[in-house]
Amino acid sequence: MSQGGVSTSVRDIHYGIAAANITGTVGIHYHHPQTQPRTPPLPTHNIPFDRNTHFVNREDIFSQISVNCARQASRAALVGLGGVGKSQLAIEYGHRTRLEHEDTWVLWCHASNTARLNSSLSEIASLVQAPGYESPQADHFKLVKNWLHDPRNRKWLLIIDNADEKAVISRQSSASTSEPLRTLYQGSDGRVLITSRTKDAVRELVEDDQMLEIHPMDPLESQILLKDQLELLESSDEDLNALASALENMPLALTQAAAYIRRYAPKTSVKQYLELFNKNDQTKINLLSKKAGNLHRDWDAKSCILTTLMISFKDIRETSPSAANILCLMSFFDRQGIPEELIRPETSQCLSRRSRVEGSIAPQESQSLPLTESEEDDQISENEQISENEERSGFFTDNETVEHAREPEDYGEFESDIEILRDYAFIKMNTTGTFEIHALVQLATSNWLKSLGHYDFWRDRSIELLSAHFSNATGVEFLKRERLIAHVKMAIQNNPKDQDVLVKWAWLMNTAGIHEMNKNSLHDAMQFSTLSWNTRTEILVLDFMYRDDRDEQAEQRFLQDTQSLWQSVSDANCERESWTALFEVREIAARIHIRNKQHTHAETLLRECISSSTEHFGPDSKETLGLQTKFAELRRIQGDVAMAERMLSEISKKLISIFEASQQHSNGVRRGTLRLKVMNAMYRWAECLEIQNKPRDAEARYRDLILWQQPYKSSLYNTTLTESLLARFLVRQNRLEDAAQVLEHNEKWQKAQLGQVYHTRESLAVLSQLARAYIKTNESKKAIPLFHKILRYQSEFYGNTTRKVLNTIDELALAYLDDKDIQRP
């Protein structure tokens, strides 16, 4: 050993110490084994799905993505409805990137919620072996951020999927020192592709010009998808195109339909599925609630289109209840051409004020409707269920009732609400300034409202809005009604339960019928008018009045409510239409008193109405003359038929003069209402003549009524009232063949003009009287075909098991017994 400075091994040291023979300074040096530098991992990917062999190549979209992501540090976001195929496009683009650029990392990050985001960041940190990723205390967000910003890692594509929640994107639920998600890649050289259901959320990640709106497939792409999904099942291109159109070319909905058809084949074909789908809204909901079982869809994403859309509804309701209110209204209109005035806040606020006068239309304490068994399976999972309070409050914030739901305070807020709905791709604005709602969104919204128990409220509100805007109009406003007619047609299937709203619905149908008649759209005019007439004469006017087993308690409640309504609004500054509706309600009350032989009460009601009408509209106005017609009818019932005849003769002439004068300066709606008043007065006049045993004069009045109505022969009332009333008169006069000829002539006219025969309750009543008259005269052979006809139409009106139908069946059976030679068809 050297004496100056000793360097020795541990073995030597131990030996020297043990020997105790060291005479110099000892220096000990430890040499740690050298750490080998870690080899960087080769670029790879963590795309959670294999490449979809059923993927439909949408080159137009891919070309846009390629342009937006062509250079380093590029950013792009795919935005669109849930189920439109955003994630599928991102998956395919990620796989294409890996195939074309093997030296590029493709990193997939789930951003649907904070837990999934943190899990994805941990996975990415491990995949790229970011320095420090193995530490239990590692901040994976910072590790991934540092790795992405490292200039040595320039070639990467980061796909952020389902960036829908602002709280997740801003990382508000994380630690207070957390950085927003955009800082993860901001300033780096790699490329970023994002998918989101809403522009509003993704604006925190990219600029507006970096967003790509993803629309449903085109018809050819939809057809290719269905053919591929249905594999060996043969279907015509026509059926495939029809199914794609019914599902609005939405990829997820198409995949759902294909999965259902495959599952139940060969029992269910594309054509059979389409027939089932088009049956009614409930079958659509049931079919679209079936899970698709899509292996290329994230487990956290919903595999049925309705549930996917409901998640977005929940988001909108929480962030902007007033925007949710607009969506609710839109679900009851025709999905295209929705004008701003139907949904803007000024209209809704006006209606809210009106509802407090006419009676609240808000539901009582709302409760969620129970879900069906199939819906429970496909609803949002338990950890995503809305709370009991949310279900109870529907689309509104806590402690808000439906009646006091927050309305946008100004036009600017309305614009903001519209922008929110557009950001979610639920609606779009047309070049005409009207709005359009996606059909599946409309269906899902309707289903959502039913599940929350708020369907009736919004249906009634939509009818009030339509009634308010589809009002009497002249000149250019005729075009306004024409723009609304499609929405009125939607209201046909939404007849309300609330008595007050039902009045408005019936008048809306009546006004629409006259509007269509003026356009010479006879079929539509007939449909609207039939609905209005039947509702106003039997459904609206307390149908117990037309039954032997009437509900006396209901009568009393109605009379009390009518009196309260009269006292509350008779002194108010009401519109003319409101007074008309009020008078009609009072007439109903008078009719109840007449039926109960309380003629004094009925007279008091009618005198009050006539006095009020005279004060507001004048003694010779159509409103006053209409009420005087009812008063003359009361006089007839009281036995003073001669006075009633004189009154009705004068009233008829005045009303005809008013009607003729109105043709120069009034519109179709007013003329239509006035025409009904003329017809009623003339009919009551003829009735009085008949009672006084003046059949020739009475028949002349009935025929005058038909001739007077001749220029308006396209109207339903010509067919149901004028000729039917004449036929009924002829039956009472035992002129059965003449009555049959009148009815047959009417049916031939309808067949020639409208292509089919319509019957109302009034015309069916005349047919019944004629058939019974044939039975009395021992002409069963003529009665039997009439009973068959009556039975067919009664089944349409009342259903197959109502008392009216059963009575007709009994009468038909008796007719067969009376004529045993006739074999039953």
C-alpha positions in Angstrom: 0.0 0.0 0.0 1.2 3.5 -0.6 1.8 5.8 2.3 0.4 9.0 0.8 -3.2 8.3 0.2 -4.7 4.9 0.3 -7.4 3.8 -2.0 -8.5 0.3 -1.2 -11.4 -2.0 -1.4 -13.8 -2.8 1.4 -12.3 -6.2 1.6 -8.8 -4.6 2.1 -10.1 -2.2 4.7 -11.6 -4.9 6.8 -8.4 -6.9 6.5 -6.2 -3.9 7.5 -8.3 -3.0 10.5 -8.4 -6.5 11.7 -4.6 -6.7 11.3 -4.1 -3.3 13.0 -1.1 -2.5 10.9 -2.2 0.6 9.0 0.4 3.4 9.4 -0.9 6.1 7.0 -4.0 8.1 6.1 -6.9 6.0 4.8 -9.3 7.5 2.2 -12.5 5.6 1.3 -14.4 6.3 -1.9 -17.8 4.7 -2.7 -18.7 4.2 -6.4 -22.5 3.7 -7.1 -23.4 1.6 -10.1 -24.1 3.8 -13.1 -27.9 4.2 -14.0 -28.6 3.1 -17.6 -30.6 5.8 -19.6 -34.3 4.7 -20.2 -35.2 4.0 -23.8 -38.1 6.1 -24.8 -41.2 4.0 -25.8 -42.1 3.8 -29.4 -45.1 5.8 -30.5 -48.4 3.9 -30.2 -52.0 4.6 -29.3 -54.6 4.0 -26.6 -57.7 4.3 -28.8 -60.2 2.3 -26.7 -61.8 0.6 -29.7 -60.6 -1.4 -32.7 -61.3 0.0 -36.1 -65.0 -0.4 -36.9 -65.5 -2.7 -39.9 -69.0 -1.3 -40.3 -67.8 2.3 -40.4 -69.3 4.3 -43.3 -66.7 6.4 -45.0 -67.9 10.0 -44.8 -65.2 11.6 -47.0 -66.6 15.1 -47.0 -66.2 15.2 -43.2 -62.8 13.6 -43.2 -61.5 16.1 -45.8 -62.6 18.9 -43.4 -60.9 17.2 -40.4 -57.8 16.6 -42.5 -57.6 20.3 -43.5 -58.1 21.5 -39.9 -55.6 19.0 -38.5 -53.1 19.1 -41.3 -50.4 21.1 -39.6 -48.6 20.9 -36.3 -50.3 22.8 -33.4 -53.7 22.6 -35.1 -56.9 22.3 -33.2 -60.4 21.0 -34.3 -63.6 20.1 -32.6 -66.4 17.9 -33.9 -69.7 19.3 -32.6 -73.2 17.9 -33.0 -76.2 16.0 -31.6 -75.6 13.0 -29.4 -75.7 10.0 -31.6 -74.7 11.8 -34.8 -71.4 9.9 -35.0 -68.8 12.3 -33.6 -66.9 9.7 -31.5 -67.0 7.2 -34.4 -65.4 9.8 -36.7 -62.7 10.5 -34.1 -62.0 6.7 -33.7 -61.6 6.3 -37.4 -59.5 9.4 -37.8 -57.2 8.2 -34.9 -56.7 4.8 -36.6 -56.1 6.4 -40.0 -53.5 8.7 -38.4 -51.7 5.7 -36.9 -51.7 3.8 -40.2 -50.4 6.7 -42.2 -47.9 8.1 -39.6 -46.4 5.3 -37.5 -44.1 7.8 -35.8 -47.1 9.7 -34.3 -48.7 9.1 -30.9 -52.5 8.9 -30.8 -53.6 9.6 -27.3 -57.3 9.2 -26.3 -58.7 11.1 -23.4 -62.2 10.6 -22.0 -63.7 13.9 -20.7 -67.3 13.0 -19.9 -66.7 13.5 -16.2 -63.8 14.3 -13.9 -63.1 10.7 -12.8 -62.9 9.6 -16.5 -60.6 12.5 -17.3 -58.2 11.8 -14.4 -58.2 8.1 -15.3 -57.3 8.9 -19.0 -54.5 11.3 -17.9 -53.0 8.6 -15.7 -53.2 6.1 -18.6 -51.6 8.5 -21.0 -48.8 9.3 -18.5 -48.1 5.6 -18.2 -48.3 5.0 -21.9 -45.8 7.6 -22.9 -43.7 7.0 -19.7 -43.8 10.6 -18.7 -41.0 11.2 -16.1 -42.3 10.6 -12.6 -45.4 8.8 -13.7 -44.6 5.8 -11.3 -44.8 8.0 -8.2 -47.9 7.5 -6.1 -48.1 11.3 -5.6 -47.8 12.0 -9.3 -49.9 14.9 -10.7 -50.8 13.2 -14.0 -52.2 16.4 -15.5 -48.9 18.2 -15.1 -46.9 15.1 -16.2 -48.9 14.8 -19.4 -48.8 18.6 -19.9 -45.0 18.6 -19.6 -44.7 15.7 -21.9 -46.9 17.3 -24.6 -44.9 20.5 -24.3 -41.5 18.8 -24.6 -40.1 19.8 -28.0 -38.7 16.2 -28.3 -42.4 14.9 -28.5 -43.7 16.9 -31.4 -45.6 14.2 -33.2 -48.8 13.4 -31.4 -52.6 13.6 -31.9 -54.6 14.1 -28.7 -58.3 13.2 -29.0 -60.5 14.5 -26.2 -63.8 12.7 -26.4 -67.2 13.9 -24.9 -66.0 17.3 -23.7 -69.6 18.3 -22.9 -69.4 19.6 -19.3 -68.0 23.0 -18.6 -67.2 22.0 -15.0 -65.0 19.2 -16.3 -63.4 21.3 -19.0 -62.6 24.1 -16.5 -61.7 21.4 -13.9 -63.7 23.3 -11.3 -64.4 20.1 -9.3 -60.7 19.4 -9.0 -58.3 21.2 -6.6 -58.5 24.9 -6.4 -55.0 25.2 -8.0 -56.0 23.1 -11.0 -55.5 24.5 -14.4 -58.2 24.4 -17.1 -58.1 21.6 -19.5 -57.0 23.8 -22.4 -53.6 24.4 -20.7 -52.9 20.7 -21.1 -52.0 21.4 -24.8 -52.0 25.1 -25.2 -48.8 26.3 -26.8 -47.7 22.8 -27.8 -46.8 21.6 -31.2 -49.1 18.5 -31.4 -52.6 18.3 -32.9 -55.8 18.1 -30.9 -59.2 16.8 -32.0 -62.2 17.2 -29.7 -65.8 15.8 -29.7 -68.6 17.6 -27.9 -72.4 17.9 -27.9 -72.4 21.6 -27.4 -70.5 24.6 -28.8 -70.8 26.5 -25.6 -68.7 24.0 -23.7 -66.1 23.5 -26.3 -65.5 27.2 -26.8 -63.2 26.9 -23.7 -61.0 24.6 -25.8 -61.0 25.9 -29.4 -62.1 28.9 -31.4 -65.3 29.1 -33.3 -63.6 28.8 -36.6 -62.0 25.5 -35.5 -65.4 23.9 -34.9 -66.8 21.4 -37.4 -70.6 20.9 -37.2 -71.4 17.2 -37.7 -74.7 16.7 -39.3 -76.7 13.4 -39.8 -75.6 11.2 -42.7 -76.9 11.8 -46.2 -79.4 9.3 -47.6 -76.8 7.2 -49.5 -74.5 6.9 -46.4 -77.5 5.9 -44.3 -78.4 3.2 -46.9 -74.9 1.9 -46.9 -74.9 1.8 -43.0 -78.2 -0.1 -42.9 -77.1 -2.6 -45.6 -73.9 -3.3 -43.8 -75.5 -3.6 -40.4 -78.3 -5.9 -41.7 -75.7 -8.1 -43.4 -77.6 -10.9 -45.2 -81.1 -9.7 -44.6 -82.6 -8.6 -47.9 -84.3 -5.2 -48.1 -85.3 -3.0 -50.9 -83.6 0.3 -51.4 -87.0 2.0 -51.1 -87.6 0.5 -47.7 -84.1 1.4 -46.5 -84.4 5.0 -47.7 -87.8 5.2 -46.0 -86.4 3.9 -42.7 -83.4 6.3 -42.9 -85.7 9.2 -43.6 -87.9 8.3 -40.6 -84.9 8.2 -38.4 -83.5 11.4 -39.9 -80.3 9.7 -41.0 -79.0 9.6 -37.4 -76.3 6.9 -37.2 -77.0 5.8 -33.6 -80.8 5.5 -34.4 -80.0 3.6 -37.6 -77.8 1.2 -35.6 -80.5 0.7 -33.0 -83.0 -0.1 -35.7 -80.7 -2.5 -37.5 -79.9 -4.3 -34.2 -83.7 -4.7 -33.5 -84.4 -6.0 -37.0 -81.4 -8.5 -36.8 -82.6 -9.7 -33.4 -86.1 -10.4 -34.5 -85.5 -11.5 -38.1 -87.1 -13.0 -40.0 -90.2 -12.1 -38.1 -89.4 -8.4 -38.4 -88.2 -6.9 -41.7 -87.2 -3.4 -42.5 -90.7 -2.8 -43.9 -92.4 -4.2 -40.8 -90.2 -2.2 -38.5 -91.1 1.0 -40.5 -94.8 0.2 -40.2 -94.4 -0.3 -36.5 -92.4 2.8 -36.1 -94.9 5.0 -37.9 -97.8 3.6 -35.9 -97.7 6.3 -33.2 -95.4 8.2 -31.0 -95.4 5.6 -28.3 -94.2 2.9 -30.5 -91.4 5.2 -31.7 -90.4 5.8 -28.2 -90.4 2.1 -27.3 -88.3 1.2 -30.4 -85.8 4.0 -29.9 -85.5 3.1 -26.2 -84.0 -0.3 -27.1 -80.2 -0.5 -26.6 -78.1 -1.0 -29.7 -75.4 -3.0 -28.0 -72.7 -1.1 -30.0 -69.3 -2.5 -29.2 -67.7 0.6 -30.7 -69.4 3.0 -28.4 -67.9 4.0 -25.0 -69.4 2.1 -22.0 -70.1 5.5 -20.4 -72.1 6.7 -23.4 -75.7 5.7 -23.8 -76.5 3.2 -26.6 -80.0 4.5 -27.3 -80.7 7.8 -29.0 -83.5 8.9 -26.6 -81.4 8.5 -23.4 -78.5 10.3 -25.2 -80.7 13.2 -25.9 -82.2 13.2 -22.4 -78.7 13.8 -20.9 -78.5 17.0 -23.0 -82.0 18.1 -21.8 -80.8 17.7 -18.2 -77.8 19.9 -19.0 -79.9 22.6 -20.6 -82.5 22.6 -17.8 -79.7 23.1 -15.2 -77.9 25.8 -17.0 -80.8 27.7 -18.6 -84.4 26.8 -17.5 -85.8 29.5 -19.9 -84.1 27.8 -22.9 -85.6 24.5 -21.7 -89.0 26.2 -21.7 -88.6 27.2 -25.4 -87.6 23.6 -26.2 -90.8 22.4 -24.4 -93.0 24.7 -26.6 -91.3 23.7 -29.8 -92.0 20.1 -29.1 -95.7 20.8 -29.7 -95.4 22.6 -33.0 -94.6 21.4 -36.4 -90.9 20.9 -36.4 -90.3 23.1 -39.4 -91.1 26.8 -39.8 -91.6 27.7 -36.2 -92.0 31.5 -36.1 -90.3 33.6 -33.4 -93.6 35.0 -32.1 -94.8 31.6 -31.0 -91.8 31.1 -28.6 -90.5 34.5 -27.7 -90.9 35.7 -24.1 -93.3 38.6 -24.6 -96.0 36.2 -25.8 -95.4 33.7 -23.0 -95.6 36.5 -20.4 -98.8 37.8 -21.9 -100.3 34.4 -21.7 -99.1 34.0 -18.1 -101.0 37.1 -17.1 -104.1 36.0 -19.0 -104.0 32.6 -17.3 -104.3 34.3 -13.9 -107.6 35.9 -15.1 -109.1 32.9 -16.9 -107.9 30.3 -14.4 -104.5 28.9 -13.8 -103.4 26.2 -16.3 -100.4 25.2 -14.2 -100.4 21.6 -12.9 -100.6 20.8 -9.2 -97.6 19.5 -7.4 -95.9 17.7 -10.3 -94.7 14.1 -9.8 -92.7 11.9 -12.0 -94.7 9.4 -14.0 -93.5 5.8 -13.4 -91.3 4.5 -16.2 -92.3 1.4 -18.1 -90.2 -1.7 -17.6 -88.4 -1.3 -20.9 -87.8 2.4 -20.3 -86.2 1.6 -16.9 -83.7 -0.6 -18.5 -82.6 2.1 -20.9 -82.8 5.1 -18.7 -79.8 7.0 -17.4 -77.9 4.8 -14.9 -78.5 5.3 -11.1 -75.5 7.5 -10.5 -76.8 9.9 -13.2 -80.5 9.9 -12.2 -81.9 13.3 -11.6 -82.8 13.9 -8.0 -86.2 13.7 -6.6 -86.3 17.5 -6.3 -85.3 17.9 -9.9 -88.0 15.4 -11.0 -90.6 17.3 -9.0 -89.6 20.7 -10.5 -89.4 19.4 -14.0 -87.4 21.8 -16.3 -87.3 24.5 -13.7 -85.0 25.5 -10.9 -85.7 24.6 -7.3 -88.7 26.3 -5.7 -90.2 27.3 -9.0 -93.6 26.1 -10.0 -94.6 25.6 -13.6 -96.9 28.6 -13.4 -94.1 30.9 -12.3 -91.4 29.4 -14.5 -88.7 31.9 -15.2 -89.2 33.7 -18.5 -86.5 35.5 -20.3 -86.5 39.1 -19.0 -85.7 40.7 -22.3 -85.2 40.0 -25.9 -81.4 39.7 -25.4 -81.9 36.8 -23.0 -84.2 35.2 -25.5 -81.5 35.4 -28.1 -79.1 33.8 -25.6 -81.5 31.0 -25.0 -81.9 30.4 -28.7 -78.1 30.3 -29.0 -77.9 27.7 -26.3 -80.3 25.4 -28.2 -78.4 26.0 -31.4 -75.1 25.2 -29.7 -76.6 21.8 -28.7 -77.7 21.3 -32.4 -81.3 20.9 -31.1 -82.6 23.6 -33.4 -81.5 25.6 -36.3 -82.5 28.9 -37.9 -83.7 29.0 -41.4 -83.0 31.8 -43.9 -86.7 32.9 -43.5 -86.0 33.7 -39.8 -88.1 30.7 -38.6 -86.8 27.9 -36.5 -86.6 24.1 -37.1 -86.3 21.4 -34.4 -84.8 18.0 -35.0 -87.6 15.4 -35.2 -85.9 13.0 -32.8 -85.3 15.9 -30.4 -88.9 16.8 -30.6 -90.0 13.2 -29.9 -87.5 12.9 -27.0 -88.6 16.2 -25.5 -92.3 15.1 -25.6 -91.4 11.8 -23.9 -89.3 13.6 -21.3 -92.2 15.9 -20.5 -94.5 13.0 -20.0 -92.1 11.3 -17.7 -91.9 14.5 -15.6 -95.7 15.0 -15.5 -95.5 18.3 -17.4 -96.8 17.3 -20.8 -100.4 18.6 -20.3 -99.1 22.0 -19.1 -97.0 22.7 -22.2 -99.6 21.2 -24.5 -102.1 23.6 -23.2 -99.7 26.5 -23.4 -98.9 25.8 -27.0 -102.6 25.8 -27.8 -103.1 29.1 -26.1 -100.2 30.6 -28.1 -101.6 29.3 -31.4 -105.1 30.6 -30.5 -103.6 34.0 -29.8 -101.8 34.3 -33.1 -104.2 32.4 -35.4 -106.7 35.2 -34.8 -109.0 37.1 -37.1 -106.9 38.9 -39.7 -107.2 40.6 -43.0 -104.9 41.5 -45.8 -101.3 40.5 -45.3 -102.2 38.7 -42.0 -103.8 36.0 -44.1 -100.3 35.0 -44.9 -99.4 34.9 -41.2 -102.2 32.4 -40.6 -101.0 30.4 -43.6 -97.5 30.2 -42.0 -99.2 28.9 -38.8 -101.5 26.3 -40.4 -99.0 23.5 -40.2 -98.7 24.1 -36.4 -102.4 24.1 -36.1 -102.5 20.7 -37.8 -100.1 19.4 -35.1 -102.6 20.6 -32.5 -105.2 18.3 -33.9 -103.7 15.4 -32.1 -103.1 17.5 -28.9 -106.7 18.2 -27.9 -106.5 19.3 -24.2 -108.3 18.0 -21.1 -108.7 21.4 -19.4 -112.1 22.8 -20.1 -111.0 26.4 -20.6 -108.2 25.4 -23.0 -110.6 23.0 -24.8 -112.8 26.0 -25.7 -109.8 27.7 -27.3 -108.8 24.5 -29.1 -112.3 24.1 -30.5 -112.3 27.8 -31.8 -108.8 27.3 -33.2 -110.0 24.3 -35.2 -113.1 26.3 -36.4 -110.9 29.2 -37.5 -108.5 26.9 -39.2 -111.4 25.1 -41.0 -112.7 28.4 -42.4 -109.1 29.4 -43.4 -108.7 26.2 -45.3 -112.1 26.5 -46.9 -111.2 29.9 -48.3 -108.1 28.3 -49.8 -110.4 25.7 -51.3 -108.6 23.0 -49.4 -111.8 21.0 -48.9 -110.3 17.9 -47.2 -108.5 19.9 -44.5 -111.4 22.2 -44.1 -113.6 19.2 -43.4 -111.3 17.8 -40.9 -110.8 21.0 -38.9 -114.5 21.8 -39.0 -115.6 18.3 -37.9 -113.3 18.5 -34.9 -114.5 21.9 -34.0 -118.2 21.2 -34.4 -118.2 17.9 -32.6 -116.2 19.4 -29.7 -118.3 22.5 -29.3 -121.6 20.6 -29.5 -121.0 17.6 -27.4 -117.5 17.2 -25.8 -117.1 20.8 -24.7 -120.7 21.4 -23.7 -120.6 18.9 -20.9 -121.3 15.6 -22.6 -123.4 14.6 -19.6 -126.1 16.9 -21.1 -126.6 14.4 -23.9 -126.8 11.3 -21.7 -129.7 10.1 -19.6 -127.4 9.5 -16.6 -126.2 13.1 -16.4 -124.2 14.1 -13.4 -126.2 16.6 -11.4 -123.2 17.5 -9.2 -121.2 18.2 -12.3 -124.0 20.5 -13.6 -124.0 22.4 -10.3 -120.2 22.8 -10.3 -120.4 24.1 -13.9 -123.1 26.6 -13.2 -121.2 27.9 -10.1 -118.0 28.1 -12.1 -119.8 29.9 -15.0 -121.3 32.4 -12.6 -117.9 33.1 -11.0 -116.3 33.5 -14.4 -119.0 36.0 -15.4 -118.6 38.0 -12.2 -114.8 38.1 -12.5 -114.5 39.2 -16.1 -117.8 40.8 -17.2 -116.5 44.2 -16.2 -113.0 43.7 -17.6 -111.8 45.1 -20.9 -112.0 41.8 -22.8 -111.3 41.3 -26.5 -114.3 40.6 -28.8 -113.3 36.9 -29.0 -113.2 36.6 -25.3 -116.7 38.0 -25.0 -117.9 35.6 -27.6 -116.5 32.6 -25.7 -118.0 34.0 -22.5 -121.5 34.3 -24.1 -121.2 30.7 -25.4 -120.4 29.4 -21.9 -123.4 31.4 -20.5 -125.6 29.9 -23.3 -124.5 26.4 -22.1 -125.5 27.3 -18.6 -128.9 28.5 -19.8 -129.3 25.2 -21.7 -128.7 23.3 -18.4 -131.4 25.4 -16.7 -133.8 24.8 -19.6 -133.2 21.1 -19.4 -133.9 21.2 -15.7 -137.1 23.2 -16.4 -135.6 26.2 -14.6 -136.8 28.6 -17.3 -136.6 31.7 -15.1 -133.0 31.2 -14.3 -132.3 30.6 -18.0 -134.1 33.8 -19.0 -132.1 35.8 -16.4 -128.8 34.5 -17.8 -129.8 35.3 -21.4 -131.1 38.8 -20.6 -127.8 39.6 -18.8 -125.9 38.4 -21.8 -128.1 40.4 -24.3 -127.8 43.5 -22.1 -124.0 43.2 -21.9 -123.7 42.5 -25.7 -125.9 45.4 -26.5 -123.7 47.7 -24.4 -120.4 46.5 -25.8 -121.3 45.8 -29.5 -124.7 47.3 -30.2 -128.3 46.0 -30.5 -127.9 44.8 -34.1 -124.5 43.2 -33.8 -124.0 39.6 -34.7 -123.2 38.8 -31.0 -126.5 40.4 -29.8 -128.6 38.8 -32.5 -127.0 35.4 -31.8 -128.0 35.7 -28.1 -131.5 36.8 -29.2 -131.8 33.6 -31.2 -131.2 31.6 -28.1 -133.8 33.8 -26.2 -136.3 33.2 -29.0 -135.7 29.4 -28.6 -136.5 29.8 -24.9 -139.7 31.5 -25.7 -140.6 28.6 -28.0 -139.9 26.1 -25.2 -142.0 28.2 -22.8 -144.9 27.8 -25.3 -145.0 31.2 -27.0 -144.2 29.8 -30.4 -145.8 32.6 -32.4 -143.6 35.2 -30.6 -140.5 33.0 -31.2 -141.4 32.8 -34.9 -141.7 36.6 -35.3 -138.5 37.2 -33.4 -136.6 34.6 -35.5 -137.9 35.9 -38.8 -136.6 39.4 -37.9 -133.3 38.1 -36.5 -132.7 36.0 -39.6 -133.2 38.9 -42.0 -130.9 41.2 -39.9 -128.2 38.6 -39.8 -128.4 37.9 -43.5 -128.0 41.7 -44.1 -125.0 41.9 -41.8 -123.5 38.9 -43.6 -123.9 40.3 -47.1 -122.4 43.6 -46.0 -119.5 41.9 -44.3 -118.4 40.3 -47.6 -117.0 43.6 -48.7 -114.7 44.4 -45.7 -114.5 41.4 -43.4 -112.4 38.3 -43.5 -113.2 34.6 -43.9 -113.1 33.9 -40.2 -115.7 36.5 -39.2 -117.9 35.5 -42.2 -117.7 31.9 -41.2 -118.8 32.6 -37.6 -121.6 34.9 -38.8 -122.7 32.3 -41.3 -123.3 29.9 -38.5 -125.5 32.4 -36.7 -127.5 32.9 -39.8 -128.0 29.2 -40.2 -129.0 28.7 -36.6 -131.6 31.5 -36.7 -133.1 30.2 -40.0 -133.3 26.7 -38.7 -135.0 27.8 -35.5 -137.5 29.8 -37.6 -138.3 26.8 -39.7 -138.7 24.7 -36.5 -141.2 27.2 -35.1 -143.2 27.0 -38.4 -143.2 23.2 -38.2 -144.5 23.2 -34.6 -147.3 25.5 -35.6 -148.3 22.9 -38.2 -147.2 24.9 -41.2 -145.2 22.2 -43.0 -145.1 23.9 -46.4 -143.7 27.1 -44.9 -141.3 25.1 -42.8 -140.0 23.1 -45.7 -139.6 26.4 -47.7 -137.4 27.8 -44.9 -135.3 24.6 -44.8 -134.8 24.7 -48.6 -134.1 28.5 -48.4 -131.4 27.6 -45.9 -129.9 25.2 -48.4 -130.1 27.7 -51.2 -128.7 30.5 -49.1 -125.8 28.2 -48.2 -125.2 27.1 -51.8 -122.4 29.5 -52.5 -120.5 28.1 -49.5 -121.2 24.5 -50.4 -117.6 23.6 -49.6 -118.3 24.2 -45.9 -118.9 21.2 -43.6 -122.0 22.9 -42.2 -123.8 22.8 -45.5 -123.5 19.0 -45.5 -124.2 18.4 -41.8 -126.7 21.0 -41.0 -128.7 22.3 -43.9 -129.4 19.1 -45.9 -129.4 16.9 -42.8 -131.9 19.2 -41.1 -134.2 19.1 -44.1 -133.9 15.3 -44.2 -134.9 15.1 -40.5 -137.9 17.4 -41.2 -139.0 15.0 -44.0 -138.6 12.0 -41.7 -140.9 13.7 -39.2 -143.4 14.3 -42.0 -143.2 10.6 -42.9 -141.8 11.4 -46.3 -139.1 8.8 -46.0 -138.2 8.4 -49.6 -137.7 12.1 -50.0 -135.5 12.1 -46.9 -133.5 9.2 -48.2 -133.0 11.1 -51.5 -131.7 14.2 -49.7 -129.2 12.2 -47.7 -128.1 10.2 -50.8 -127.7 13.4 -52.7 -125.5 14.8 -50.0 -123.3 11.7 -49.9 -122.8 11.8 -53.7 -121.8 15.4 -53.5 -119.3 14.7 -50.8 -117.9 11.7 -52.8 -117.5 13.9 -55.9 -116.0 16.9 -54.1 -113.9 15.3 -51.3 -113.3 11.7 -52.5 -115.1 10.2 -49.5 -118.1 10.6 -47.3 -118.0 12.3 -43.9 -120.7 12.0 -41.2 -121.1 14.0 -38.0 -123.2 13.1 -35.0 -126.0 15.2 -36.5 -126.1 13.4 -39.8 -125.8 10.0 -38.0 -128.8 11.0 -35.9 -130.8 11.7 -39.0 -129.8 8.3 -40.5 -130.9 6.6 -37.2 -134.3 8.3 -37.4 -134.7 7.3 -41.0 -133.8 3.7 -40.2 -136.2 3.5 -37.3 -138.9 5.0 -39.5 -138.4 2.3 -42.0 -138.7 -0.3 -39.2 -142.1 1.2 -38.2 -143.3 1.0 -41.7 -142.2 -2.6 -42.0 -139.4 -1.8 -44.5 -136.6 -3.6 -42.7 -134.8 -4.2 -46.0 -134.2 -0.5 -46.3 -133.3 -0.1 -42.6 -130.6 -2.8 -42.3 -128.0 -1.2 -44.7 -128.6 2.1 -42.9 -127.9 0.6 -39.5 -124.7 -1.0 -40.9 -123.6 2.4 -42.2 -124.5 4.1 -38.8 -122.6 1.4 -37.0 -119.4 1.9 -39.0 -119.3 5.7 -38.4 -120.4 5.5 -34.8 -117.5 3.1 -34.1 -115.2 5.8 -35.4 -116.8 8.5 -33.2 -117.4 6.6 -30.0 -115.4 3.4 -30.1 -116.8 -0.1 -30.4 -118.1 -0.6 -26.9 -120.0 2.6 -26.1 -123.7 2.6 -25.4 -124.6 4.3 -28.6 -122.8 1.6 -30.6 -124.4 -1.2 -28.6 -127.8 0.3 -29.0 -127.3 0.4 -32.8 -126.2 -3.3 -32.7 -129.5 -4.1 -30.8 -131.5 -2.2 -33.4 -129.8 -4.0 -36.2 -130.5 -7.4 -34.6 -134.1 -6.5 -34.3 -134.2 -5.4 -37.9 -132.9 -8.8 -38.9 -135.5 -10.5 -36.7 -138.3 -8.4 -38.4 -137.2 -9.6 -41.8 -135.9 -13.2 -41.5 -135.6 -13.5 -45.3 -132.5 -11.3 -45.3 -129.2 -13.1 -44.6 -126.8 -11.2 -42.5 -123.7 -10.1 -44.6 
